[in-house]
Amino acid sequence: MAGLSDKHTEIESRGILFPILVTMAILVGGLVTVVPPFFLSQTITPIASVTPYSALELAGRDVYIAEGCNNCHSQLIRPFKWETDRFDPTRAYGDAPYSKGGEFVYDHPFLWGSKRTGPDLAHESQIQPSAEWHRTHLMNPRETSPNSIMPAYPWLFENQLDPASVTARMEALRTIGVPYSDADVAGAAALVSGKTEGDAMIAYLLKLGRDTANLE
């Protein structure tokens, strides 16, 4: 033990060698931590039914993030029986109704979260499939959920979407692998023209869980 202690002391006493060794250890540890996520797409099993967000859905997702909805709502059904029974009691998502990586391949950034001040929204398209319900809920949550502490968002139905920003967003996502076609990008402005942020938010909420429901 004494010999080992003396060796540590010898290394630590070297003003140049010790910082170099510490720096190398940090760099190696950092690379081991940072590099693997860049290759995660190779380990995710694609789900054929999952499609990229439409122009209106994508705009709604941006509104959802801008308004901080992800600070109160998660989008991740965990693989626990009590949780899958709560969010998918009819097994609309098959025998494995928890969230899977392949459902989120076009999400940038992910909105899984763990904060549930409000309910998880991963299966929202199945739980609340009515666009009119969502409109009423966003205008005044107390009309649909009397004890809700969610704030109202009436201004979303007054604010018009910016078609140019939606087109730019789709082009940016295409550069990182989201398979938008030239036609998708070219037609985006027309699809959101005249629509409000509220319309877009509803379209986004009705997308959540829709592509993976009723899978065999």
C-alpha positions in Angstrom: 0.0 0.0 0.0 2.9 2.3 0.8 4.4 1.8 -2.6 1.1 2.6 -4.3 0.7 5.7 -2.2 4.2 6.8 -3.1 3.5 6.3 -6.8 0.3 8.5 -6.6 2.2 11.2 -4.8 5.0 11.1 -7.4 2.5 11.6 -10.3 0.5 14.3 -8.5 3.7 16.2 -7.8 4.6 16.6 -11.4 3.2 19.9 -12.4 3.0 19.2 -16.2 2.4 15.4 -16.4 -0.5 15.4 -13.9 -2.7 18.0 -15.7 -2.0 16.3 -19.0 -3.1 12.9 -17.7 -6.2 14.5 -16.1 -7.1 16.2 -19.4 -6.7 13.0 -21.3 -9.0 11.1 -18.9 -11.6 13.8 -19.2 -11.4 13.8 -23.0 -11.8 10.0 -23.2 -14.7 10.0 -20.7 -16.3 12.8 -22.7 -16.0 11.0 -26.0 -17.4 7.8 -24.5 -20.4 9.8 -23.3 -21.0 12.1 -26.3 -20.2 10.0 -29.3 -22.6 7.0 -29.0 -25.9 9.1 -29.2 -24.9 10.2 -32.8 -25.3 6.5 -33.8 -28.6 5.9 -32.0 -30.6 6.0 -35.2 -29.0 2.7 -36.1 -30.5 1.0 -33.0 -34.1 2.4 -33.2 -36.6 0.1 -34.9 -38.5 2.1 -37.5 -42.3 2.0 -37.3 -43.7 2.1 -40.9 -46.9 3.8 -39.9 -45.2 6.9 -38.4 -45.1 9.8 -40.7 -43.5 13.3 -40.4 -45.6 16.1 -39.1 -47.6 18.0 -41.7 -47.0 21.7 -42.2 -49.9 22.6 -39.8 -49.0 19.9 -37.3 -45.4 21.1 -37.3 -46.5 24.7 -36.7 -48.6 23.5 -33.9 -45.7 21.7 -32.3 -43.7 24.9 -32.4 -46.6 26.8 -30.7 -46.8 24.0 -28.1 -43.1 24.5 -27.3 -43.3 28.3 -27.4 -46.1 28.3 -24.9 -44.3 26.0 -22.5 -46.9 23.2 -22.7 -44.1 20.6 -22.2 -43.4 22.1 -18.8 -46.6 20.6 -17.5 -47.4 17.7 -19.9 -45.2 14.7 -20.7 -45.4 12.6 -23.8 -44.1 9.2 -22.7 -46.0 6.2 -21.5 -43.7 4.2 -19.4 -43.7 0.3 -19.5 -45.5 -0.2 -16.2 -48.9 -2.0 -16.0 -50.6 0.6 -13.9 -49.5 3.3 -16.5 -50.4 1.4 -19.6 -53.8 0.5 -18.1 -54.4 4.2 -17.4 -53.5 5.6 -20.7 -54.5 2.7 -23.0 -57.2 0.7 -21.2 -58.6 -0.7 -24.5 -55.2 -1.8 -25.8 -55.6 0.3 -28.9 -51.8 0.2 -29.0 -51.5 -3.6 -29.0 -49.9 -5.8 -26.3 -47.1 -3.3 -25.7 -48.9 0.1 -25.4 -45.9 1.9 -23.8 -43.9 4.5 -25.8 -41.3 3.3 -28.2 -38.3 5.0 -29.8 -39.7 4.5 -33.3 -42.6 6.8 -32.6 -40.4 9.8 -32.1 -37.9 9.5 -35.0 -39.2 12.8 -36.5 -39.3 14.7 -33.2 -36.7 17.5 -32.9 -36.4 18.0 -30.0 -38.0 15.2 -28.0 -40.8 16.2 -25.7 -40.9 13.1 -23.5 -40.6 14.9 -20.2 -41.5 13.7 -16.7 -43.5 16.6 -15.3 -47.2 15.8 -15.1 -49.0 18.8 -13.7 -51.4 18.0 -16.5 -52.0 14.6 -18.0 -49.6 12.8 -20.3 -50.5 13.6 -24.0 -48.7 10.7 -25.8 -52.1 9.1 -26.7 -54.1 12.3 -26.9 -55.5 11.6 -30.4 -57.3 8.6 -29.0 -58.2 10.0 -25.6 -59.7 13.2 -26.9 -60.2 12.9 -30.7 -62.6 15.9 -31.0 -61.1 19.1 -32.5 -64.0 21.1 -31.1 -63.3 19.7 -27.6 -59.7 20.9 -27.9 -60.8 24.3 -29.2 -63.1 24.8 -26.2 -60.4 23.5 -23.8 -57.8 25.9 -25.1 -60.2 28.8 -25.0 -61.2 28.1 -21.4 -60.1 24.8 -19.8 -62.7 25.1 -17.0 -65.5 24.5 -19.6 -64.3 21.0 -20.3 -62.5 20.2 -17.0 -64.1 22.1 -14.1 -61.1 21.7 -11.7 -58.4 22.3 -14.2 -55.6 24.7 -13.2 -54.4 25.1 -16.8 -54.4 28.7 -18.0 -56.6 29.7 -21.0 -55.0 30.4 -24.4 -57.7 32.4 -26.3 -55.1 34.5 -28.1 -53.9 31.4 -30.0 -57.1 31.7 -32.1 -56.3 35.4 -32.9 -52.6 35.0 -33.9 -52.1 34.1 -37.5 -49.3 31.7 -38.6 -46.4 32.9 -40.6 -46.3 30.6 -43.7 -42.6 31.6 -44.5 -41.4 30.4 -41.0 -43.2 27.1 -41.4 -41.5 26.5 -44.8 -38.1 27.4 -43.3 -38.7 25.0 -40.4 -39.4 22.1 -42.8 -36.4 22.9 -44.9 -34.2 22.9 -41.7 -35.6 19.6 -40.6 -35.0 18.1 -44.0 -31.3 18.8 -43.6 -31.2 16.6 -40.5 -33.0 13.7 -42.0 -36.8 14.3 -41.8 -38.0 13.0 -45.2 -39.9 16.0 -46.4 -40.2 16.0 -50.2 -39.9 19.1 -52.4 -43.6 19.0 -52.8 -44.1 19.0 -49.0 -41.9 22.0 -48.6 -43.4 23.9 -51.6 -46.9 23.3 -50.5 -46.4 24.2 -46.8 -47.2 27.9 -47.1 -50.5 27.2 -48.8 -51.5 24.7 -46.1 -51.0 27.1 -43.2 -52.1 30.3 -44.9 -55.0 31.8 -43.0 -54.7 29.4 -40.1 -54.2 30.5 -36.5 -51.8 29.2 -33.9 -54.8 27.6 -32.2 -55.7 25.7 -35.4 -52.2 24.5 -35.6 -52.1 23.5 -31.9 -55.2 21.4 -32.3 -53.8 19.7 -35.4 -50.6 18.8 -33.4 -52.6 17.4 -30.5 -54.6 15.3 -32.8 -51.4 13.8 -34.3 -50.1 12.6 -30.9 -50.4 8.8 -30.9 -52.5 8.6 -34.1 -49.8 6.9 -36.2 -49.3 4.0 -33.8 -52.8 3.3 -32.7 -54.4 0.0 -33.7 -51.1 -1.6 -34.7 -51.1 -5.4 -34.9 
